[in-house]
């Protein structure tokens, strides 16, 4: 593994950071939401190091994982929790660069069709009395906000 940063010195930091990264990754791949403090307690790493390792997991060279974040409790309290999801292909390359493939945005018709489908999925969960997966809820909220913005 290789890390970077102004204060990084391979001889002093490589083994420690690699161990932290492995511990954080192995813990978080179960998909459970945890705060930085909870991850730190389980891995014996300081919360600031846990935060850095979660950022590392997003990088292509460390797996290109999807690291999700959401507020725990009241948003104004500033407490967040995280979960890590394995992706078939990283969403972003190194340093936030888009992948080398060309991404063609969907047409308006395709977007509207997707919105109708997604709302149907959400309604199915509601009809069953089950909570919809977090990603479905967040995507619906995002699409509603996008629709409102586009109508202005």
Backbone as JSON Lines, residues from 0, in Angstrom:
{"i":0,"aa":"X","n":[0.85,-1.18,0.0],"ca":[0.0,0.0,0.0],"c":[0.89,1.23,0.0]}
{"i":1,"aa":"X","n":[0.36,2.31,-0.5],"ca":[1.12,3.55,-0.41],"c":[0.18,4.66,0.02]}
{"i":2,"aa":"X","n":[0.72,5.51,0.84],"ca":[-0.02,6.64,1.37],"c":[0.69,7.9,0.91]}
{"i":3,"aa":"X","n":[0.08,9.04,1.15],"ca":[0.71,10.29,0.75],"c":[0.37,11.38,1.75]}
{"i":4,"aa":"X","n":[0.89,12.53,1.54],"ca":[0.66,13.67,2.43],"c":[1.98,14.32,2.78]}
{"i":5,"aa":"X","n":[1.91,15.57,3.19],"ca":[3.12,16.33,3.48],"c":[3.92,15.75,4.62]}
{"i":6,"aa":"X","n":[3.28,15.18,5.61],"ca":[4.01,14.68,6.77],"c":[4.27,13.18,6.72]}
{"i":7,"aa":"X","n":[3.87,12.52,5.65],"ca":[4.02,11.07,5.53],"c":[5.48,10.69,5.27]}
{"i":8,"aa":"X","n":[5.98,9.76,6.07],"ca":[7.31,9.18,5.89],"c":[7.15,7.67,5.92]}
{"i":9,"aa":"X","n":[7.39,7.03,4.78],"ca":[7.14,5.59,4.65],"c":[7.8,4.78,5.76]}
{"i":10,"aa":"X","n":[9.03,5.09,6.09],"ca":[9.75,4.33,7.11],"c":[9.09,4.39,8.48]}
{"i":11,"aa":"X","n":[8.44,5.48,8.77],"ca":[7.8,5.65,10.08],"c":[6.3,5.31,10.06]}
{"i":12,"aa":"X","n":[5.66,5.53,8.92],"ca":[4.19,5.51,8.89],"c":[3.56,4.35,8.12]}
{"i":13,"aa":"X","n":[4.26,3.76,7.16],"ca":[3.65,2.77,6.27],"c":[2.99,1.61,7.02]}
{"i":14,"aa":"X","n":[3.72,0.98,7.92],"ca":[3.18,-0.2,8.63],"c":[1.97,0.18,9.48]}
{"i":15,"aa":"X","n":[2.07,1.29,10.21],"ca":[0.97,1.71,11.09],"c":[-0.27,2.06,10.28]}
{"i":16,"aa":"X","n":[-0.1,2.84,9.21],"ca":[-1.26,3.25,8.41],"c":[-1.86,2.07,7.67]}
{"i":17,"aa":"X","n":[-1.03,1.16,7.18],"ca":[-1.54,-0.04,6.5],"c":[-2.36,-0.89,7.46]}
{"i":18,"aa":"X","n":[-1.87,-1.04,8.69],"ca":[-2.6,-1.81,9.7],"c":[-3.94,-1.14,10.03]}
{"i":19,"aa":"X","n":[-3.9,0.18,10.23],"ca":[-5.14,0.91,10.51],"c":[-6.14,0.74,9.37]}
{"i":20,"aa":"X","n":[-5.65,0.88,8.13],"ca":[-6.53,0.77,6.97],"c":[-7.17,-0.62,6.92]}
{"i":21,"aa":"X","n":[-6.37,-1.66,7.12],"ca":[-6.91,-3.02,7.1],"c":[-7.95,-3.23,8.21]}
{"i":22,"aa":"X","n":[-7.67,-2.73,9.4],"ca":[-8.6,-2.88,10.51],"c":[-9.93,-2.15,10.25]}
{"i":23,"aa":"X","n":[-9.82,-0.9,9.77],"ca":[-11.02,-0.11,9.49],"c":[-11.82,-0.77,8.36]}
{"i":24,"aa":"X","n":[-11.14,-1.17,7.29],"ca":[-11.83,-1.8,6.16],"c":[-12.51,-3.09,6.58]}
{"i":25,"aa":"X","n":[-11.79,-3.97,7.29],"ca":[-12.38,-5.25,7.69],"c":[-13.57,-5.07,8.63]}
{"i":26,"aa":"X","n":[-13.52,-4.09,9.5],"ca":[-14.65,-3.8,10.38],"c":[-15.83,-3.26,9.59]}
{"i":27,"aa":"X","n":[-15.58,-2.3,8.71],"ca":[-16.66,-1.55,8.08],"c":[-17.31,-2.26,6.9]}
{"i":28,"aa":"X","n":[-16.69,-3.29,6.37],"ca":[-17.3,-3.98,5.23],"c":[-18.55,-4.78,5.6]}
{"i":29,"aa":"X","n":[-18.91,-4.77,6.89],"ca":[-20.17,-5.43,7.27],"c":[-21.38,-4.54,6.99]}
{"i":30,"aa":"X","n":[-21.13,-3.27,6.58],"ca":[-22.21,-2.37,6.21],"c":[-22.94,-1.73,7.37]}
{"i":31,"aa":"X","n":[-22.43,-1.9,8.59],"ca":[-23.07,-1.32,9.78],"c":[-22.67,0.15,9.91]}
{"i":32,"aa":"X","n":[-23.63,1.0,10.26],"ca":[-23.36,2.41,10.48],"c":[-22.65,2.58,11.82]}
{"i":33,"aa":"X","n":[-21.52,3.33,11.83],"ca":[-20.76,3.59,13.05],"c":[-20.21,5.01,13.04]}
{"i":34,"aa":"X","n":[-20.06,5.58,14.24],"ca":[-19.41,6.89,14.36],"c":[-17.9,6.69,14.32]}
{"i":35,"aa":"X","n":[-17.17,7.79,14.13],"ca":[-15.71,7.71,14.17],"c":[-15.23,7.14,15.5]}
{"i":36,"aa":"X","n":[-15.88,7.54,16.59],"ca":[-15.48,7.07,17.91],"c":[-15.72,5.56,18.05]}
{"i":37,"aa":"X","n":[-16.82,5.07,17.52],"ca":[-17.11,3.64,17.59],"c":[-16.1,2.84,16.76]}
{"i":38,"aa":"X","n":[-15.76,3.35,15.59],"ca":[-14.76,2.68,14.75],"c":[-13.41,2.7,15.47]}
{"i":39,"aa":"X","n":[-13.08,3.84,16.05],"ca":[-11.82,3.97,16.77],"c":[-11.72,3.02,17.95]}
{"i":40,"aa":"X","n":[-12.81,2.87,18.68],"ca":[-12.81,1.96,19.83],"c":[-12.59,0.51,19.38]}
{"i":41,"aa":"X","n":[-13.18,0.14,18.25],"ca":[-13.05,-1.23,17.75],"c":[-11.7,-1.51,17.12]}
{"i":42,"aa":"X","n":[-11.03,-0.47,16.6],"ca":[-9.76,-0.65,15.9],"c":[-8.56,-0.13,16.67]}
{"i":43,"aa":"X","n":[-8.81,0.49,17.83],"ca":[-7.75,1.1,18.64],"c":[-7.02,2.2,17.88]}
{"i":44,"aa":"X","n":[-7.77,2.97,17.07],"ca":[-7.21,4.08,16.31],"c":[-7.91,5.37,16.73]}
{"i":45,"aa":"X","n":[-7.18,6.48,16.79],"ca":[-7.82,7.75,17.13],"c":[-8.86,8.15,16.07]}
{"i":46,"aa":"X","n":[-9.92,8.86,16.46],"ca":[-10.95,9.25,15.5],"c":[-10.4,10.01,14.28]}
{"i":47,"aa":"X","n":[-9.4,10.86,14.47],"ca":[-8.83,11.59,13.33],"c":[-8.18,10.62,12.34]}
{"i":48,"aa":"X","n":[-7.54,9.57,12.85],"ca":[-6.93,8.57,11.98],"c":[-8.01,7.75,11.27]}
{"i":49,"aa":"X","n":[-9.08,7.43,11.99],"ca":[-10.2,6.7,11.39],"c":[-10.77,7.51,10.24]}
{"i":50,"aa":"X","n":[-10.96,8.81,10.44],"ca":[-11.49,9.67,9.39],"c":[-10.57,9.65,8.17]}
{"i":51,"aa":"X","n":[-9.26,9.7,8.4],"ca":[-8.3,9.66,7.29],"c":[-8.35,8.32,6.57]}
{"i":52,"aa":"X","n":[-8.5,7.22,7.33],"ca":[-8.56,5.91,6.69],"c":[-9.85,5.75,5.88]}
{"i":53,"aa":"X","n":[-10.97,6.33,6.35],"ca":[-12.2,6.29,5.56],"c":[-12.01,7.05,4.25]}
{"i":54,"aa":"X","n":[-11.3,8.18,4.3],"ca":[-11.0,8.91,3.06],"c":[-10.11,8.07,2.15]}
{"i":55,"aa":"X","n":[-9.15,7.36,2.75],"ca":[-8.28,6.49,1.95],"c":[-9.09,5.42,1.23]}
{"i":56,"aa":"X","n":[-10.09,4.85,1.92],"ca":[-10.89,3.78,1.31],"c":[-11.63,4.25,0.07]}
{"i":57,"aa":"X","n":[-11.89,5.55,-0.05],"ca":[-12.55,6.08,-1.24],"c":[-11.61,6.07,-2.46]}
{"i":58,"aa":"X","n":[-10.31,6.12,-2.22],"ca":[-9.33,6.21,-3.31],"c":[-9.23,4.89,-4.06]}
{"i":59,"aa":"X","n":[-9.06,5.0,-5.37],"ca":[-8.96,3.81,-6.22],"c":[-7.85,2.88,-5.75]}
{"i":60,"aa":"X","n":[-6.71,3.43,-5.36],"ca":[-5.58,2.57,-4.97],"c":[-5.83,1.81,-3.66]}
{"i":61,"aa":"X","n":[-6.85,2.19,-2.92],"ca":[-7.21,1.5,-1.69],"c":[-8.56,0.8,-1.8]}
{"i":62,"aa":"X","n":[-9.05,0.63,-3.0],"ca":[-10.27,-0.14,-3.21],"c":[-11.43,0.61,-3.82]}
{"i":63,"aa":"X","n":[-11.4,1.96,-3.79],"ca":[-12.48,2.73,-4.39],"c":[-13.84,2.44,-3.77]}
{"i":64,"aa":"X","n":[-13.87,2.25,-2.46],"ca":[-15.12,1.93,-1.77],"c":[-16.03,3.15,-1.7]}
{"i":65,"aa":"X","n":[-17.32,2.9,-1.6],"ca":[-18.28,3.96,-1.35],"c":[-18.37,4.13,0.15]}
{"i":66,"aa":"X","n":[-18.06,5.32,0.64],"ca":[-18.14,5.62,2.08],"c":[-19.3,6.59,2.25]}
{"i":67,"aa":"X","n":[-20.35,6.11,2.88],"ca":[-21.54,6.94,3.09],"c":[-21.48,7.59,4.47]}
{"i":68,"aa":"X","n":[-22.08,8.76,4.57],"ca":[-22.12,9.5,5.84],"c":[-23.54,10.02,6.05]}
{"i":69,"aa":"X","n":[-24.0,9.97,7.28],"ca":[-25.29,10.55,7.63],"c":[-25.22,11.02,9.08]}
{"i":70,"aa":"X","n":[-26.12,11.93,9.41],"ca":[-26.18,12.44,10.79],"c":[-26.78,11.37,11.69]}
{"i":71,"aa":"X","n":[-26.25,11.29,12.88],"ca":[-26.86,10.44,13.9],"c":[-27.55,11.39,14.88]}
{"i":72,"aa":"X","n":[-28.85,11.24,14.99],"ca":[-29.61,12.16,15.85],"c":[-29.83,13.47,15.12]}
{"i":73,"aa":"X","n":[-29.93,14.53,15.89],"ca":[-30.18,15.85,15.32],"c":[-28.97,16.31,14.51]}
{"i":74,"aa":"X","n":[-29.22,16.76,13.3],"ca":[-28.14,17.19,12.41],"c":[-27.32,18.31,13.02]}
{"i":75,"aa":"X","n":[-27.97,19.21,13.74],"ca":[-27.27,20.35,14.34],"c":[-26.28,19.92,15.42]}
{"i":76,"aa":"X","n":[-26.41,18.7,15.95],"ca":[-25.47,18.23,16.98],"c":[-24.1,17.92,16.39]}
{"i":77,"aa":"X","n":[-24.05,17.68,15.07],"ca":[-22.77,17.46,14.4],"c":[-22.18,16.07,14.58]}
{"i":78,"aa":"X","n":[-22.98,15.1,14.99],"ca":[-22.47,13.73,15.12],"c":[-22.86,12.95,13.87]}
{"i":79,"aa":"X","n":[-21.86,12.36,13.23],"ca":[-22.1,11.62,12.0],"c":[-21.7,10.16,12.17]}
{"i":80,"aa":"X","n":[-22.33,9.34,11.36],"ca":[-21.97,7.92,11.31],"c":[-21.69,7.56,9.86]}
{"i":81,"aa":"X","n":[-20.92,6.5,9.69],"ca":[-20.4,6.12,8.38],"c":[-20.63,4.64,8.14]}
{"i":82,"aa":"X","n":[-20.71,4.28,6.86],"ca":[-20.67,2.87,6.47],"c":[-19.93,2.76,5.16]}
{"i":83,"aa":"X","n":[-19.35,1.6,4.93],"ca":[-18.53,1.36,3.75],"c":[-19.19,0.28,2.91]}
{"i":84,"aa":"X","n":[-19.27,0.54,1.61],"ca":[-19.9,-0.41,0.69],"c":[-18.92,-0.7,-0.44]}
{"i":85,"aa":"X","n":[-18.74,-1.99,-0.72],"ca":[-17.87,-2.4,-1.81],"c":[-18.56,-2.1,-3.14]}
{"i":86,"aa":"X","n":[-17.8,-1.58,-4.09],"ca":[-18.34,-1.28,-5.42],"c":[-17.64,-2.15,-6.45]}
{"i":87,"aa":"X","n":[-18.35,-2.48,-7.5],"ca":[-17.73,-3.25,-8.58],"c":[-16.64,-2.43,-9.26]}
{"i":88,"aa":"X","n":[-16.92,-1.15,-9.44],"ca":[-15.96,-0.25,-10.08],"c":[-16.0,1.06,-9.31]}
{"i":89,"aa":"X","n":[-14.84,1.62,-8.95],"ca":[-14.84,2.87,-8.2],"c":[-15.58,3.97,-8.94]}
{"i":90,"aa":"X","n":[-16.28,4.81,-8.17],"ca":[-16.99,5.93,-8.76],"c":[-16.01,7.0,-9.21]}
{"i":91,"aa":"X","n":[-14.98,7.24,-8.41],"ca":[-13.99,8.26,-8.74],"c":[-12.6,7.64,-8.72]}
{"i":92,"aa":"X","n":[-11.72,8.17,-9.55],"ca":[-10.34,7.74,-9.57],"c":[-9.54,8.46,-8.51]}
{"i":93,"aa":"X","n":[-8.26,8.49,-8.69],"ca":[-7.36,9.13,-7.74],"c":[-7.64,10.61,-7.63]}
{"i":94,"aa":"X","n":[-7.62,11.13,-6.42],"ca":[-7.8,12.56,-6.12],"c":[-9.09,13.12,-6.71]}
{"i":95,"aa":"X","n":[-10.16,12.31,-6.71],"ca":[-11.47,12.79,-7.12],"c":[-11.67,12.91,-8.62]}
{"i":96,"aa":"X","n":[-10.73,12.4,-9.4],"ca":[-10.87,12.47,-10.85],"c":[-11.91,11.46,-11.32]}
{"i":97,"aa":"X","n":[-12.65,11.83,-12.34],"ca":[-13.66,10.93,-12.89],"c":[-12.96,9.74,-13.55]}
{"i":98,"aa":"X","n":[-13.62,8.61,-13.66],"ca":[-13.02,7.46,-14.35],"c":[-12.7,7.82,-15.79]}
{"i":99,"aa":"X","n":[-11.86,7.02,-16.43],"ca":[-11.43,7.3,-17.8],"c":[-12.54,7.09,-18.82]}
{"i":100,"aa":"X","n":[-13.59,6.39,-18.45],"ca":[-14.67,6.17,-19.41],"c":[-15.55,7.42,-19.53]}
{"i":101,"aa":"X","n":[-16.18,7.56,-20.68],"ca":[-17.07,8.69,-20.91],"c":[-18.44,8.36,-20.33]}
{"i":102,"aa":"X","n":[-18.98,9.28,-19.56],"ca":[-20.29,9.08,-18.96],"c":[-21.28,9.99,-19.68]}
{"i":103,"aa":"X","n":[-22.29,9.4,-20.28],"ca":[-23.29,10.16,-21.02],"c":[-24.48,10.38,-20.09]}
{"i":104,"aa":"X","n":[-24.84,11.63,-19.84],"ca":[-25.98,11.88,-18.94],"c":[-27.27,11.35,-19.55]}
{"i":105,"aa":"X","n":[-28.21,10.95,-18.69],"ca":[-29.47,10.42,-19.21],"c":[-30.3,11.53,-19.86]}
{"i":106,"aa":"X","n":[-31.16,11.12,-20.79],"ca":[-32.08,12.07,-21.39],"c":[-33.15,12.43,-20.37]}
{"i":107,"aa":"X","n":[-33.91,13.47,-20.64],"ca":[-34.99,13.87,-19.74],"c":[-36.01,12.74,-19.6]}
{"i":108,"aa":"X","n":[-36.29,12.06,-20.72],"ca":[-37.24,10.95,-20.69],"c":[-36.72,9.8,-19.81]}
{"i":109,"aa":"X","n":[-35.44,9.46,-19.94],"ca":[-34.85,8.4,-19.11],"c":[-34.88,8.79,-17.63]}
{"i":110,"aa":"X","n":[-34.59,10.06,-17.35],"ca":[-34.59,10.53,-15.97],"c":[-36.0,10.45,-15.38]}
{"i":111,"aa":"X","n":[-36.99,10.89,-16.13],"ca":[-38.38,10.83,-15.65],"c":[-38.83,9.39,-15.43]}
{"i":112,"aa":"X","n":[-38.42,8.49,-16.32],"ca":[-38.75,7.07,-16.17],"c":[-38.12,6.5,-14.91]}
{"i":113,"aa":"X","n":[-36.87,6.88,-14.65],"ca":[-36.19,6.42,-13.44],"c":[-36.88,6.93,-12.18]}
{"i":114,"aa":"X","n":[-37.3,8.18,-12.2],"ca":[-37.99,8.76,-11.05],"c":[-39.29,8.01,-10.76]}
{"i":115,"aa":"X","n":[-40.05,7.7,-11.81],"ca":[-41.29,6.95,-11.64],"c":[-40.99,5.58,-11.04]}
{"i":116,"aa":"X","n":[-39.97,4.9,-11.57],"ca":[-39.59,3.59,-11.05],"c":[-39.18,3.66,-9.58]}
{"i":117,"aa":"X","n":[-38.34,4.65,-9.25],"ca":[-37.84,4.78,-7.88],"c":[-38.98,5.06,-6.9]}
{"i":118,"aa":"X","n":[-39.91,5.91,-7.32],"ca":[-41.07,6.18,-6.45],"c":[-41.88,4.91,-6.23]}
{"i":119,"aa":"X","n":[-41.99,4.08,-7.28],"ca":[-42.69,2.8,-7.15],"c":[-42.01,1.88,-6.15]}
{"i":120,"aa":"X","n":[-40.68,1.84,-6.19],"ca":[-39.92,1.03,-5.24],"c":[-40.19,1.52,-3.83]}
{"i":121,"aa":"X","n":[-40.14,2.83,-3.64],"ca":[-40.39,3.4,-2.32],"c":[-41.79,3.06,-1.82]}
{"i":122,"aa":"X","n":[-42.79,3.17,-2.71],"ca":[-44.18,2.87,-2.32],"c":[-44.34,1.41,-1.93]}
{"i":123,"aa":"X","n":[-43.59,0.5,-2.59],"ca":[-43.65,-0.91,-2.24],"c":[-43.18,-1.14,-0.81]}
{"i":124,"aa":"X","n":[-42.1,-0.47,-0.44],"ca":[-41.6,-0.61,0.93],"c":[-42.62,-0.07,1.93]}
{"i":125,"aa":"X","n":[-43.2,1.08,1.61],"ca":[-44.2,1.68,2.51],"c":[-45.41,0.77,2.64]}
{"i":126,"aa":"X","n":[-45.88,0.19,1.52],"ca":[-47.04,-0.69,1.53],"c":[-46.79,-1.94,2.4]}
{"i":127,"aa":"X","n":[-45.54,-2.42,2.42],"ca":[-45.2,-3.59,3.22],"c":[-44.98,-3.22,4.69]}
{"i":128,"aa":"X","n":[-44.95,-1.93,4.98],"ca":[-44.67,-1.49,6.35],"c":[-43.21,-1.59,6.71]}
{"i":129,"aa":"X","n":[-42.35,-1.72,5.7],"ca":[-40.91,-1.83,5.92],"c":[-40.25,-0.48,5.65]}
{"i":130,"aa":"X","n":[-39.21,-0.17,6.41],"ca":[-38.48,1.06,6.09],"c":[-37.71,0.86,4.78]}
{"i":131,"aa":"X","n":[-37.74,1.85,3.93],"ca":[-36.99,1.78,2.68],"c":[-35.5,1.87,2.99]}
{"i":132,"aa":"X","n":[-34.66,1.23,2.18],"ca":[-33.22,1.36,2.38],"c":[-32.8,2.84,2.34]}
{"i":133,"aa":"X","n":[-31.79,3.17,3.11],"ca":[-31.34,4.56,3.22],"c":[-31.06,5.17,1.84]}
{"i":134,"aa":"X","n":[-30.42,4.42,0.95],"ca":[-30.08,4.95,-0.37],"c":[-31.3,5.34,-1.18]}
{"i":135,"aa":"X","n":[-32.38,4.56,-1.05],"ca":[-33.62,4.87,-1.78],"c":[-34.22,6.17,-1.24]}
{"i":136,"aa":"X","n":[-34.26,6.3,0.08],"ca":[-34.83,7.51,0.69],"c":[-34.02,8.73,0.3]}
{"i":137,"aa":"X","n":[-32.69,8.64,0.43],"ca":[-31.84,9.78,0.11],"c":[-31.92,10.14,-1.37]}
{"i":138,"aa":"X","n":[-32.0,9.15,-2.24],"ca":[-32.13,9.43,-3.68],"c":[-33.46,10.11,-3.96]}
{"i":139,"aa":"X","n":[-34.54,9.66,-3.33],"ca":[-35.84,10.31,-3.52],"c":[-35.79,11.77,-3.07]}
{"i":140,"aa":"X","n":[-35.19,12.02,-1.9],"ca":[-35.07,13.39,-1.4],"c":[-34.27,14.25,-2.39]}
{"i":141,"aa":"X","n":[-33.19,13.69,-2.9],"ca":[-32.34,14.42,-3.85],"c":[-33.11,14.72,-5.13]}
{"i":142,"aa":"X","n":[-33.87,13.74,-5.62],"ca":[-34.63,13.95,-6.86],"c":[-35.72,15.0,-6.68]}
{"i":143,"aa":"X","n":[-36.4,14.98,-5.52],"ca":[-37.42,15.99,-5.25],"c":[-36.79,17.38,-5.22]}
{"i":144,"aa":"X","n":[-35.65,17.51,-4.56],"ca":[-34.95,18.8,-4.5],"c":[-34.53,19.24,-5.89]}
{"i":145,"aa":"X","n":[-34.05,18.3,-6.7],"ca":[-33.62,18.62,-8.06],"c":[-34.81,19.07,-8.91]}
{"i":146,"aa":"X","n":[-35.96,18.38,-8.75],"ca":[-37.16,18.78,-9.49],"c":[-37.6,20.19,-9.11]}
{"i":147,"aa":"X","n":[-37.56,20.51,-7.81],"ca":[-37.95,21.85,-7.35],"c":[-37.0,22.9,-7.93]}
{"i":148,"aa":"X","n":[-35.72,22.6,-7.93],"ca":[-34.73,23.53,-8.46],"c":[-34.95,23.78,-9.95]}
{"i":149,"aa":"X","n":[-35.24,22.7,-10.69],"ca":[-35.43,22.83,-12.14],"c":[-36.71,23.55,-12.52]}
{"i":150,"aa":"X","n":[-37.7,23.57,-11.59],"ca":[-38.97,24.25,-11.89],"c":[-38.89,25.75,-11.67]}
{"i":151,"aa":"X","n":[-37.82,26.21,-11.01],"ca":[-37.68,27.65,-10.73],"c":[-37.37,28.42,-11.97]}
